Amino acid sequence: MLRGRYIGPTTDVVNTVKDARTRSIVYTDLEIGFSIDDDAARFSLGINNLFDKAPPASYANAPINYDIYTYDARGRFLYASFSVKM
C-alpha cells in the first residue's frame, strides 16, 4: 500500500511580520504485507516518511521551528507488525 499524507499551508497568527507562511508538505508512506491462514494472521513491513522530508520551518514555534504535533519530526522510519485474530 502506498499512502500520501498532505498537510496544507498555514499562516502563523503569532508572528505575522516575519515570514508568517508555513509551506505545505506531502509525506509518502509505503507498506507491504501478507496474510496467513485465511486472514487469521498478518505480517507487515513498512516505511513512513519514505523520502525523509523535514518539517517546514515555522517562526511561531521557536526555538524548535516546527510544530511537533502536526509534522513528522522523526524523519524516515521502518516498522514491522504482526497481528493475530482470535
Distance bins in CASP14 RR format, pairs under 12 A and 6 or more apart:
PFRMAT RR
TARGET T0000
AUTHOR 0000-0000-0000
RMODE 2
METHOD distances of the structure
MODEL  1
1 28 0 0 0 0 0 1 0 0 0 0 0
1 29 0 0 0 0 1 0 0 0 0 0 0
1 30 1 0 0 1 0 0 0 0 0 0 0
1 31 1 0 1 0 0 0 0 0 0 0 0
1 32 1 0 0 1 0 0 0 0 0 0 0
1 33 0 0 0 0 1 0 0 0 0 0 0
1 44 0 0 0 0 1 0 0 0 0 0 0
1 45 0 0 0 0 0 1 0 0 0 0 0
1 46 0 0 0 0 1 0 0 0 0 0 0
1 47 0 0 0 0 0 1 0 0 0 0 0
1 48 0 0 0 0 0 1 0 0 0 0 0
2 27 0 0 0 0 0 1 0 0 0 0 0
2 28 1 0 0 1 0 0 0 0 0 0 0
2 29 1 0 0 1 0 0 0 0 0 0 0
2 30 1 0 1 0 0 0 0 0 0 0 0
2 31 0 0 0 0 1 0 0 0 0 0 0
2 32 0 0 0 0 1 0 0 0 0 0 0
2 46 0 0 0 0 0 1 0 0 0 0 0
2 47 0 0 0 0 0 1 0 0 0 0 0
2 48 0 0 0 0 0 1 0 0 0 0 0
2 50 0 0 0 0 1 0 0 0 0 0 0
3 26 0 0 0 0 0 1 0 0 0 0 0
3 27 0 0 0 0 1 0 0 0 0 0 0
3 28 1 0 0 1 0 0 0 0 0 0 0
3 29 1 0 1 0 0 0 0 0 0 0 0
3 30 1 0 0 1 0 0 0 0 0 0 0
3 31 1 0 0 1 0 0 0 0 0 0 0
3 46 0 0 0 0 0 1 0 0 0 0 0
3 47 0 0 0 0 0 1 0 0 0 0 0
3 48 0 0 0 0 1 0 0 0 0 0 0
3 49 0 0 0 0 0 1 0 0 0 0 0
3 50 0 0 0 0 1 0 0 0 0 0 0
4 25 0 0 0 0 0 1 0 0 0 0 0
4 26 1 0 0 1 0 0 0 0 0 0 0
4 27 1 0 0 1 0 0 0 0 0 0 0
4 28 1 0 1 0 0 0 0 0 0 0 0
4 29 1 0 0 1 0 0 0 0 0 0 0
4 30 0 0 0 0 1 0 0 0 0 0 0
4 31 0 0 0 0 0 1 0 0 0 0 0
4 48 0 0 0 0 0 1 0 0 0 0 0
4 49 0 0 0 0 0 1 0 0 0 0 0
4 50 0 0 0 0 1 0 0 0 0 0 0
4 51 0 0 0 0 0 1 0 0 0 0 0
4 53 0 0 0 0 0 1 0 0 0 0 0
4 72 0 0 0 0 0 1 0 0 0 0 0
5 24 0 0 0 0 0 1 0 0 0 0 0
5 25 0 0 0 0 1 0 0 0 0 0 0
5 26 1 0 0 1 0 0 0 0 0 0 0
5 27 1 0 1 0 0 0 0 0 0 0 0
5 28 1 0 0 1 0 0 0 0 0 0 0
5 29 1 0 0 1 0 0 0 0 0 0 0
5 48 0 0 0 0 1 0 0 0 0 0 0
5 49 0 0 0 0 1 0 0 0 0 0 0
5 50 0 0 0 0 0 1 0 0 0 0 0
5 51 0 0 0 0 0 1 0 0 0 0 0
5 53 0 0 0 0 0 1 0 0 0 0 0
5 70 0 0 0 0 0 1 0 0 0 0 0
5 71 0 0 0 0 1 0 0 0 0 0 0
5 72 1 0 0 1 0 0 0 0 0 0 0
6 23 0 0 0 0 0 1 0 0 0 0 0
6 24 1 0 0 1 0 0 0 0 0 0 0
6 25 1 0 0 1 0 0 0 0 0 0 0
6 26 1 0 1 0 0 0 0 0 0 0 0
6 27 0 0 0 0 1 0 0 0 0 0 0
6 28 0 0 0 0 0 1 0 0 0 0 0
6 29 0 0 0 0 0 1 0 0 0 0 0
6 53 0 0 0 0 0 1 0 0 0 0 0
6 70 0 0 0 0 0 1 0 0 0 0 0
6 71 0 0 0 0 0 1 0 0 0 0 0
7 22 0 0 0 0 1 0 0 0 0 0 0
7 23 0 0 0 0 1 0 0 0 0 0 0
7 24 1 0 0 1 0 0 0 0 0 0 0
7 25 1 0 1 0 0 0 0 0 0 0 0
7 26 1 0 0 1 0 0 0 0 0 0 0
7 27 1 0 0 1 0 0 0 0 0 0 0
7 53 0 0 0 0 0 1 0 0 0 0 0
7 55 0 0 0 0 1 0 0 0 0 0 0
7 56 0 0 0 0 1 0 0 0 0 0 0
7 58 0 0 0 0 0 1 0 0 0 0 0
7 66 0 0 0 0 0 1 0 0 0 0 0
7 67 0 0 0 0 1 0 0 0 0 0 0
7 69 0 0 0 0 0 1 0 0 0 0 0
7 70 1 0 0 1 0 0 0 0 0 0 0
7 71 1 0 0 1 0 0 0 0 0 0 0
7 72 0 0 0 0 1 0 0 0 0 0 0
8 21 0 0 0 0 0 1 0 0 0 0 0
8 22 0 0 0 0 1 0 0 0 0 0 0
8 23 0 0 0 0 1 0 0 0 0 0 0
8 24 1 1 0 0 0 0 0 0 0 0 0
8 25 1 0 0 1 0 0 0 0 0 0 0
8 26 0 0 0 0 1 0 0 0 0 0 0
8 27 0 0 0 0 0 1 0 0 0 0 0
8 56 0 0 0 0 1 0 0 0 0 0 0
8 70 0 0 0 0 1 0 0 0 0 0 0
8 71 0 0 0 0 0 1 0 0 0 0 0
9 20 0 0 0 0 0 1 0 0 0 0 0
9 21 1 0 0 1 0 0 0 0 0 0 0
9 22 1 0 0 1 0 0 0 0 0 0 0
9 23 1 0 1 0 0 0 0 0 0 0 0
9 24 1 0 1 0 0 0 0 0 0 0 0
9 25 0 0 0 0 1 0 0 0 0 0 0
9 26 0 0 0 0 0 1 0 0 0 0 0
9 56 0 0 0 0 1 0 0 0 0 0 0
9 58 0 0 0 0 0 1 0 0 0 0 0
9 70 0 0 0 0 0 1 0 0 0 0 0
10 16 0 0 0 0 0 1 0 0 0 0 0
10 20 0 0 0 0 1 0 0 0 0 0 0
10 21 1 0 0 1 0 0 0 0 0 0 0
10 22 1 0 1 0 0 0 0 0 0 0 0
10 23 0 0 0 0 1 0 0 0 0 0 0
10 24 0 0 0 0 1 0 0 0 0 0 0
10 25 0 0 0 0 0 1 0 0 0 0 0
10 56 0 0 0 0 1 0 0 0 0 0 0
10 57 0 0 0 0 0 1 0 0 0 0 0
10 58 1 0 0 1 0 0 0 0 0 0 0
10 59 0 0 0 0 0 1 0 0 0 0 0
10 60 0 0 0 0 1 0 0 0 0 0 0
10 61 0 0 0 0 0 1 0 0 0 0 0
10 66 0 0 0 0 0 1 0 0 0 0 0
10 67 0 0 0 0 1 0 0 0 0 0 0
10 70 0 0 0 0 1 0 0 0 0 0 0
10 71 0 0 0 0 0 1 0 0 0 0 0
11 17 0 0 0 0 0 1 0 0 0 0 0
11 19 0 0 0 0 0 1 0 0 0 0 0
11 20 1 0 1 0 0 0 0 0 0 0 0
11 21 1 0 1 0 0 0 0 0 0 0 0
11 22 1 0 0 1 0 0 0 0 0 0 0
11 23 0 0 0 0 0 1 0 0 0 0 0
11 58 0 0 0 0 0 1 0 0 0 0 0
11 59 0 0 0 0 0 1 0 0 0 0 0
11 60 0 0 0 0 1 0 0 0 0 0 0
12 18 0 0 0 0 1 0 0 0 0 0 0
12 19 0 0 0 0 1 0 0 0 0 0 0
12 20 1 0 1 0 0 0 0 0 0 0 0
12 21 1 0 0 1 0 0 0 0 0 0 0
12 22 1 0 0 1 0 0 0 0 0 0 0
12 23 0 0 0 0 0 1 0 0 0 0 0
12 56 0 0 0 0 0 1 0 0 0 0 0
12 57 0 0 0 0 0 1 0 0 0 0 0
12 58 1 0 0 1 0 0 0 0 0 0 0
12 59 1 0 0 1 0 0 0 0 0 0 0
12 60 1 1 0 0 0 0 0 0 0 0 0
12 61 0 0 0 0 1 0 0 0 0 0 0
12 62 0 0 0 0 0 1 0 0 0 0 0
12 65 0 0 0 0 0 1 0 0 0 0 0
12 66 0 0 0 0 0 1 0 0 0 0 0
12 67 0 0 0 0 1 0 0 0 0 0 0
13 20 1 0 0 1 0 0 0 0 0 0 0
13 21 0 0 0 0 0 1 0 0 0 0 0
13 22 0 0 0 0 0 1 0 0 0 0 0
13 58 0 0 0 0 0 1 0 0 0 0 0
13 59 0 0 0 0 0 1 0 0 0 0 0
13 60 1 0 0 1 0 0 0 0 0 0 0
14 20 0 0 0 0 1 0 0 0 0 0 0
14 22 0 0 0 0 0 1 0 0 0 0 0
14 58 0 0 0 0 1 0 0 0 0 0 0
14 59 0 0 0 0 1 0 0 0 0 0 0
14 60 1 0 1 0 0 0 0 0 0 0 0
14 61 0 0 0 0 1 0 0 0 0 0 0
14 62 0 0 0 0 1 0 0 0 0 0 0
14 67 0 0 0 0 0 1 0 0 0 0 0
15 21 0 0 0 0 0 1 0 0 0 0 0
15 22 0 0 0 0 0 1 0 0 0 0 0
15 57 0 0 0 0 0 1 0 0 0 0 0
15 58 0 0 0 0 1 0 0 0 0 0 0
15 59 1 0 1 0 0 0 0 0 0 0 0
15 60 1 0 1 0 0 0 0 0 0 0 0
15 61 0 0 0 0 1 0 0 0 0 0 0
15 62 0 0 0 0 1 0 0 0 0 0 0
15 65 0 0 0 0 0 1 0 0 0 0 0
16 59 0 0 0 0 1 0 0 0 0 0 0
16 60 0 0 0 0 1 0 0 0 0 0 0
17 59 0 0 0 0 1 0 0 0 0 0 0
17 60 0 0 0 0 0 1 0 0 0 0 0
18 57 0 0 0 0 0 1 0 0 0 0 0
18 58 0 0 0 0 0 1 0 0 0 0 0
18 59 1 0 1 0 0 0 0 0 0 0 0
18 60 0 0 0 0 1 0 0 0 0 0 0
18 62 0 0 0 0 0 1 0 0 0 0 0
19 56 0 0 0 0 0 1 0 0 0 0 0
19 57 0 0 0 0 1 0 0 0 0 0 0
19 58 0 0 0 0 1 0 0 0 0 0 0
19 59 1 0 0 1 0 0 0 0 0 0 0
19 60 0 0 0 0 0 1 0 0 0 0 0
19 65 0 0 0 0 0 1 0 0 0 0 0
20 57 0 0 0 0 0 1 0 0 0 0 0
20 58 0 0 0 0 1 0 0 0 0 0 0
20 59 1 0 0 1 0 0 0 0 0 0 0
20 60 1 0 0 1 0 0 0 0 0 0 0
21 56 0 0 0 0 1 0 0 0 0 0 0
21 57 0 0 0 0 0 1 0 0 0 0 0
21 58 0 0 0 0 1 0 0 0 0 0 0
21 59 0 0 0 0 1 0 0 0 0 0 0
21 60 0 0 0 0 0 1 0 0 0 0 0
22 55 0 0 0 0 1 0 0 0 0 0 0
22 56 1 0 1 0 0 0 0 0 0 0 0
22 57 1 0 0 1 0 0 0 0 0 0 0
22 58 1 0 1 0 0 0 0 0 0 0 0
22 59 0 0 0 0 1 0 0 0 0 0 0
22 60 0 0 0 0 1 0 0 0 0 0 0
22 61 0 0 0 0 1 0 0 0 0 0 0
22 65 0 0 0 0 0 1 0 0 0 0 0
22 66 0 0 0 0 1 0 0 0 0 0 0
22 67 0 0 0 0 1 0 0 0 0 0 0
22 70 0 0 0 0 1 0 0 0 0 0 0
22 71 0 0 0 0 1 0 0 0 0 0 0
23 53 0 0 0 0 0 1 0 0 0 0 0
23 54 0 0 0 0 0 1 0 0 0 0 0
23 55 0 0 0 0 0 1 0 0 0 0 0
23 56 1 0 1 0 0 0 0 0 0 0 0
23 57 0 0 0 0 1 0 0 0 0 0 0
23 58 0 0 0 0 1 0 0 0 0 0 0
23 66 0 0 0 0 0 1 0 0 0 0 0
23 71 0 0 0 0 0 1 0 0 0 0 0
24 53 0 0 0 0 0 1 0 0 0 0 0
24 55 0 0 0 0 0 1 0 0 0 0 0
24 56 1 0 0 1 0 0 0 0 0 0 0
24 70 0 0 0 0 0 1 0 0 0 0 0
24 71 0 0 0 0 0 1 0 0 0 0 0
25 49 0 0 0 0 0 1 0 0 0 0 0
25 51 0 0 0 0 0 1 0 0 0 0 0
25 53 1 0 0 1 0 0 0 0 0 0 0
25 54 0 0 0 0 1 0 0 0 0 0 0
25 55 1 0 0 1 0 0 0 0 0 0 0
25 56 1 0 1 0 0 0 0 0 0 0 0
25 57 0 0 0 0 0 1 0 0 0 0 0
25 58 0 0 0 0 0 1 0 0 0 0 0
25 66 0 0 0 0 0 1 0 0 0 0 0
25 67 0 0 0 0 0 1 0 0 0 0 0
25 70 0 0 0 0 1 0 0 0 0 0 0
25 71 1 0 0 1 0 0 0 0 0 0 0
25 72 0 0 0 0 1 0 0 0 0 0 0
25 73 0 0 0 0 0 1 0 0 0 0 0
25 75 0 0 0 0 0 1 0 0 0 0 0
26 49 0 0 0 0 0 1 0 0 0 0 0
26 50 0 0 0 0 0 1 0 0 0 0 0
26 51 0 0 0 0 1 0 0 0 0 0 0
26 53 1 0 0 1 0 0 0 0 0 0 0
26 56 0 0 0 0 0 1 0 0 0 0 0
26 71 0 0 0 0 0 1 0 0 0 0 0
26 72 0 0 0 0 0 1 0 0 0 0 0
27 47 0 0 0 0 0 1 0 0 0 0 0
27 48 1 0 0 1 0 0 0 0 0 0 0
27 49 1 0 1 0 0 0 0 0 0 0 0
27 50 1 0 0 1 0 0 0 0 0 0 0
27 51 0 0 0 0 1 0 0 0 0 0 0
27 52 0 0 0 0 1 0 0 0 0 0 0
27 53 1 0 0 1 0 0 0 0 0 0 0
27 54 0 0 0 0 0 1 0 0 0 0 0
27 55 0 0 0 0 1 0 0 0 0 0 0
27 56 0 0 0 0 0 1 0 0 0 0 0
27 70 0 0 0 0 0 1 0 0 0 0 0
27 71 0 0 0 0 1 0 0 0 0 0 0
27 72 1 0 1 0 0 0 0 0 0 0 0
27 73 0 0 0 0 0 1 0 0 0 0 0
27 74 0 0 0 0 0 1 0 0 0 0 0
27 75 0 0 0 0 1 0 0 0 0 0 0
27 76 0 0 0 0 1 0 0 0 0 0 0
27 77 0 0 0 0 0 1 0 0 0 0 0
28 46 0 0 0 0 0 1 0 0 0 0 0
28 47 0 0 0 0 1 0 0 0 0 0 0
28 48 0 0 0 0 1 0 0 0 0 0 0
28 49 1 0 0 1 0 0 0 0 0 0 0
28 50 1 0 1 0 0 0 0 0 0 0 0
28 51 1 0 1 0 0 0 0 0 0 0 0
28 52 0 0 0 0 0 1 0 0 0 0 0
28 53 0 0 0 0 1 0 0 0 0 0 0
28 72 0 0 0 0 0 1 0 0 0 0 0
28 75 0 0 0 0 0 1 0 0 0 0 0
28 76 0 0 0 0 1 0 0 0 0 0 0
29 44 0 0 0 0 0 1 0 0 0 0 0
29 45 0 0 0 0 0 1 0 0 0 0 0
29 46 1 0 0 1 0 0 0 0 0 0 0
29 47 1 0 0 1 0 0 0 0 0 0 0
29 48 1 0 1 0 0 0 0 0 0 0 0
29 49 1 0 0 1 0 0 0 0 0 0 0
29 50 1 0 0 1 0 0 0 0 0 0 0
29 51 0 0 0 0 0 1 0 0 0 0 0
29 53 0 0 0 0 0 1 0 0 0 0 0
29 72 0 0 0 0 1 0 0 0 0 0 0
29 75 0 0 0 0 0 1 0 0 0 0 0
29 76 0 0 0 0 1 0 0 0 0 0 0
29 77 0 0 0 0 0 1 0 0 0 0 0
29 78 0 0 0 0 0 1 0 0 0 0 0
29 79 0 0 0 0 0 1 0 0 0 0 0
30 44 0 0 0 0 0 1 0 0 0 0 0
30 45 0 0 0 0 1 0 0 0 0 0 0
30 46 1 0 1 0 0 0 0 0 0 0 0
30 47 1 0 1 0 0 0 0 0 0 0 0
30 48 0 0 0 0 1 0 0 0 0 0 0
30 49 0 0 0 0 0 1 0 0 0 0 0
30 50 1 0 1 0 0 0 0 0 0 0 0
30 51 0 0 0 0 0 1 0 0 0 0 0
30 76 0 0 0 0 0 1 0 0 0 0 0
30 77 0 0 0 0 0 1 0 0 0 0 0
30 78 0 0 0 0 0 1 0 0 0 0 0
30 79 0 0 0 0 0 1 0 0 0 0 0
31 42 0 0 0 0 0 1 0 0 0 0 0
31 43 0 0 0 0 0 1 0 0 0 0 0
31 44 1 0 1 0 0 0 0 0 0 0 0
31 45 1 0 0 1 0 0 0 0 0 0 0
31 46 1 0 1 0 0 0 0 0 0 0 0
31 47 1 0 0 1 0 0 0 0 0 0 0
31 48 0 0 0 0 1 0 0 0 0 0 0
31 50 0 0 0 0 0 1 0 0 0 0 0
31 78 0 0 0 0 0 1 0 0 0 0 0
31 79 0 0 0 0 1 0 0 0 0 0 0
31 80 0 0 0 0 0 1 0 0 0 0 0
31 81 0 0 0 0 1 0 0 0 0 0 0
32 42 0 0 0 0 0 1 0 0 0 0 0
32 43 0 0 0 0 1 0 0 0 0 0 0
32 44 1 0 0 1 0 0 0 0 0 0 0
32 45 1 0 1 0 0 0 0 0 0 0 0
32 46 1 0 0 1 0 0 0 0 0 0 0
32 47 0 0 0 0 1 0 0 0 0 0 0
32 78 0 0 0 0 0 1 0 0 0 0 0
32 79 0 0 0 0 0 1 0 0 0 0 0
32 80 0 0 0 0 0 1 0 0 0 0 0
32 81 0 0 0 0 0 1 0 0 0 0 0
33 39 0 0 0 0 0 1 0 0 0 0 0
33 41 0 0 0 0 0 1 0 0 0 0 0
33 42 1 0 0 1 0 0 0 0 0 0 0
33 43 1 0 0 1 0 0 0 0 0 0 0
33 44 1 0 1 0 0 0 0 0 0 0 0
33 45 1 0 0 1 0 0 0 0 0 0 0
33 46 0 0 0 0 1 0 0 0 0 0 0
33 79 0 0 0 0 0 1 0 0 0 0 0
33 80 0 0 0 0 1 0 0 0 0 0 0
33 81 0 0 0 0 1 0 0 0 0 0 0
33 82 0 0 0 0 0 1 0 0 0 0 0
33 83 0 0 0 0 0 1 0 0 0 0 0
34 41 0 0 0 0 1 0 0 0 0 0 0
34 42 1 0 0 1 0 0 0 0 0 0 0
34 43 1 0 0 1 0 0 0 0 0 0 0
34 44 0 0 0 0 1 0 0 0 0 0 0
34 45 0 0 0 0 1 0 0 0 0 0 0
34 81 0 0 0 0 0 1 0 0 0 0 0
34 82 0 0 0 0 0 1 0 0 0 0 0
34 83 0 0 0 0 0 1 0 0 0 0 0
35 41 1 0 0 1 0 0 0 0 0 0 0
35 42 1 0 1 0 0 0 0 0 0 0 0
35 43 0 0 0 0 1 0 0 0 0 0 0
35 44 0 0 0 0 1 0 0 0 0 0 0
35 82 0 0 0 0 0 1 0 0 0 0 0
35 83 0 0 0 0 1 0 0 0 0 0 0
35 84 0 0 0 0 0 1 0 0 0 0 0
35 85 0 0 0 0 1 0 0 0 0 0 0
36 42 1 0 0 1 0 0 0 0 0 0 0
36 43 1 0 0 1 0 0 0 0 0 0 0
36 44 0 0 0 0 0 1 0 0 0 0 0
36 82 0 0 0 0 1 0 0 0 0 0 0
36 83 0 0 0 0 0 1 0 0 0 0 0
36 84 0 0 0 0 1 0 0 0 0 0 0
36 85 0 0 0 0 0 1 0 0 0 0 0
37 43 0 0 0 0 0 1 0 0 0 0 0
37 84 0 0 0 0 1 0 0 0 0 0 0
37 85 0 0 0 0 1 0 0 0 0 0 0
38 85 0 0 0 0 1 0 0 0 0 0 0
39 83 0 0 0 0 1 0 0 0 0 0 0
39 84 0 0 0 0 0 1 0 0 0 0 0
39 85 1 0 0 1 0 0 0 0 0 0 0
40 82 0 0 0 0 0 1 0 0 0 0 0
40 83 0 0 0 0 1 0 0 0 0 0 0
40 84 1 0 0 1 0 0 0 0 0 0 0
40 85 1 0 1 0 0 0 0 0 0 0 0
40 86 0 0 0 0 1 0 0 0 0 0 0
41 81 0 0 0 0 0 1 0 0 0 0 0
41 82 1 0 0 1 0 0 0 0 0 0 0
41 83 1 0 0 1 0 0 0 0 0 0 0
41 84 1 0 1 0 0 0 0 0 0 0 0
41 85 1 0 0 1 0 0 0 0 0 0 0
41 86 0 0 0 0 0 1 0 0 0 0 0
42 80 0 0 0 0 0 1 0 0 0 0 0
42 81 1 0 0 1 0 0 0 0 0 0 0
42 82 1 0 0 1 0 0 0 0 0 0 0
42 83 1 0 1 0 0 0 0 0 0 0 0
42 84 0 0 0 0 1 0 0 0 0 0 0
42 85 0 0 0 0 1 0 0 0 0 0 0
43 79 0 0 0 0 0 1 0 0 0 0 0
43 80 1 0 0 1 0 0 0 0 0 0 0
43 81 1 0 0 1 0 0 0 0 0 0 0
43 82 1 0 1 0 0 0 0 0 0 0 0
43 83 0 0 0 0 1 0 0 0 0 0 0
43 84 0 0 0 0 0 1 0 0 0 0 0
44 78 0 0 0 0 0 1 0 0 0 0 0
44 79 0 0 0 0 1 0 0 0 0 0 0
44 80 1 0 0 1 0 0 0 0 0 0 0
44 81 1 0 1 0 0 0 0 0 0 0 0
44 82 1 0 0 1 0 0 0 0 0 0 0
44 83 0 0 0 0 1 0 0 0 0 0 0
45 77 0 0 0 0 0 1 0 0 0 0 0
45 78 1 0 0 1 0 0 0 0 0 0 0
45 79 1 0 0 1 0 0 0 0 0 0 0
45 80 1 0 1 0 0 0 0 0 0 0 0
45 81 0 0 0 0 1 0 0 0 0 0 0
45 82 0 0 0 0 0 1 0 0 0 0 0
46 76 0 0 0 0 0 1 0 0 0 0 0
46 77 0 0 0 0 1 0 0 0 0 0 0
46 78 1 0 0 1 0 0 0 0 0 0 0
46 79 1 0 1 0 0 0 0 0 0 0 0
46 80 1 0 0 1 0 0 0 0 0 0 0
46 81 0 0 0 0 1 0 0 0 0 0 0
47 72 0 0 0 0 0 1 0 0 0 0 0
47 75 0 0 0 0 0 1 0 0 0 0 0
47 76 1 0 0 1 0 0 0 0 0 0 0
47 77 1 0 0 1 0 0 0 0 0 0 0
47 78 1 0 1 0 0 0 0 0 0 0 0
47 79 1 0 0 1 0 0 0 0 0 0 0
47 80 0 0 0 0 0 1 0 0 0 0 0
48 72 1 0 0 1 0 0 0 0 0 0 0
48 73 0 0 0 0 0 1 0 0 0 0 0
48 74 0 0 0 0 1 0 0 0 0 0 0
48 75 0 0 0 0 1 0 0 0 0 0 0
48 76 1 0 0 1 0 0 0 0 0 0 0
48 77 1 0 1 0 0 0 0 0 0 0 0
48 78 0 0 0 0 1 0 0 0 0 0 0
48 79 1 0 0 1 0 0 0 0 0 0 0
49 55 0 0 0 0 0 1 0 0 0 0 0
49 71 0 0 0 0 1 0 0 0 0 0 0
49 72 1 0 1 0 0 0 0 0 0 0 0
49 73 0 0 0 0 1 0 0 0 0 0 0
49 74 1 0 0 1 0 0 0 0 0 0 0
49 75 1 0 1 0 0 0 0 0 0 0 0
49 76 1 0 1 0 0 0 0 0 0 0 0
49 77 1 0 0 1 0 0 0 0 0 0 0
49 78 0 0 0 0 0 1 0 0 0 0 0
49 79 0 0 0 0 0 1 0 0 0 0 0
50 72 0 0 0 0 0 1 0 0 0 0 0
50 75 0 0 0 0 1 0 0 0 0 0 0
50 76 1 0 0 1 0 0 0 0 0 0 0
50 77 0 0 0 0 0 1 0 0 0 0 0
50 78 0 0 0 0 0 1 0 0 0 0 0
51 72 0 0 0 0 0 1 0 0 0 0 0
51 75 0 0 0 0 1 0 0 0 0 0 0
51 76 1 0 0 1 0 0 0 0 0 0 0
52 72 0 0 0 0 1 0 0 0 0 0 0
52 73 0 0 0 0 0 1 0 0 0 0 0
52 74 0 0 0 0 0 1 0 0 0 0 0
52 75 1 0 1 0 0 0 0 0 0 0 0
52 76 1 0 1 0 0 0 0 0 0 0 0
52 77 0 0 0 0 1 0 0 0 0 0 0
52 78 0 0 0 0 0 1 0 0 0 0 0
53 66 0 0 0 0 0 1 0 0 0 0 0
53 71 0 0 0 0 1 0 0 0 0 0 0
53 72 1 0 0 1 0 0 0 0 0 0 0
53 73 0 0 0 0 0 1 0 0 0 0 0
53 74 0 0 0 0 0 1 0 0 0 0 0
53 75 1 0 0 1 0 0 0 0 0 0 0
53 76 0 0 0 0 1 0 0 0 0 0 0
54 64 0 0 0 0 0 1 0 0 0 0 0
54 65 0 0 0 0 0 1 0 0 0 0 0
54 66 1 0 0 1 0 0 0 0 0 0 0
54 71 0 0 0 0 1 0 0 0 0 0 0
54 72 0 0 0 0 1 0 0 0 0 0 0
54 73 0 0 0 0 1 0 0 0 0 0 0
54 74 0 0 0 0 0 1 0 0 0 0 0
54 75 1 0 0 1 0 0 0 0 0 0 0
54 76 0 0 0 0 0 1 0 0 0 0 0
55 61 0 0 0 0 1 0 0 0 0 0 0
55 64 0 0 0 0 1 0 0 0 0 0 0
55 65 0 0 0 0 1 0 0 0 0 0 0
55 66 1 1 0 0 0 0 0 0 0 0 0
55 67 1 0 0 1 0 0 0 0 0 0 0
55 68 0 0 0 0 1 0 0 0 0 0 0
55 69 0 0 0 0 0 1 0 0 0 0 0
55 70 1 0 0 1 0 0 0 0 0 0 0
55 71 1 1 0 0 0 0 0 0 0 0 0
55 72 1 0 0 1 0 0 0 0 0 0 0
55 73 1 0 1 0 0 0 0 0 0 0 0
55 74 0 0 0 0 1 0 0 0 0 0 0
55 75 0 0 0 0 1 0 0 0 0 0 0
56 65 0 0 0 0 1 0 0 0 0 0 0
56 66 1 0 0 1 0 0 0 0 0 0 0
56 67 0 0 0 0 1 0 0 0 0 0 0
56 70 0 0 0 0 1 0 0 0 0 0 0
56 71 1 0 0 1 0 0 0 0 0 0 0
56 72 0 0 0 0 0 1 0 0 0 0 0
56 73 0 0 0 0 0 1 0 0 0 0 0
57 64 0 0 0 0 1 0 0 0 0 0 0
57 65 1 0 1 0 0 0 0 0 0 0 0
57 66 1 0 0 1 0 0 0 0 0 0 0
57 67 0 0 0 0 0 1 0 0 0 0 0
57 71 0 0 0 0 0 1 0 0 0 0 0
58 64 0 0 0 0 1 0 0 0 0 0 0
58 65 1 0 0 1 0 0 0 0 0 0 0
58 66 1 0 1 0 0 0 0 0 0 0 0
58 67 1 0 1 0 0 0 0 0 0 0 0
58 68 0 0 0 0 0 1 0 0 0 0 0
58 69 0 0 0 0 0 1 0 0 0 0 0
58 70 0 0 0 0 1 0 0 0 0 0 0
58 71 0 0 0 0 1 0 0 0 0 0 0
58 73 0 0 0 0 0 1 0 0 0 0 0
59 65 1 0 0 1 0 0 0 0 0 0 0
59 66 0 0 0 0 0 1 0 0 0 0 0
59 67 0 0 0 0 0 1 0 0 0 0 0
60 66 0 0 0 0 1 0 0 0 0 0 0
60 67 0 0 0 0 1 0 0 0 0 0 0
60 70 0 0 0 0 0 1 0 0 0 0 0
61 67 1 0 1 0 0 0 0 0 0 0 0
61 68 1 0 0 1 0 0 0 0 0 0 0
61 69 0 0 0 0 1 0 0 0 0 0 0
61 70 0 0 0 0 1 0 0 0 0 0 0
61 71 0 0 0 0 1 0 0 0 0 0 0
61 73 0 0 0 0 0 1 0 0 0 0 0
64 71 0 0 0 0 0 1 0 0 0 0 0
64 73 0 0 0 0 1 0 0 0 0 0 0
65 71 0 0 0 0 0 1 0 0 0 0 0
65 73 0 0 0 0 0 1 0 0 0 0 0
66 72 0 0 0 0 1 0 0 0 0 0 0
66 73 1 0 0 1 0 0 0 0 0 0 0
66 74 0 0 0 0 0 1 0 0 0 0 0
66 75 0 0 0 0 0 1 0 0 0 0 0
67 73 0 0 0 0 1 0 0 0 0 0 0
68 74 0 0 0 0 1 0 0 0 0 0 0
END
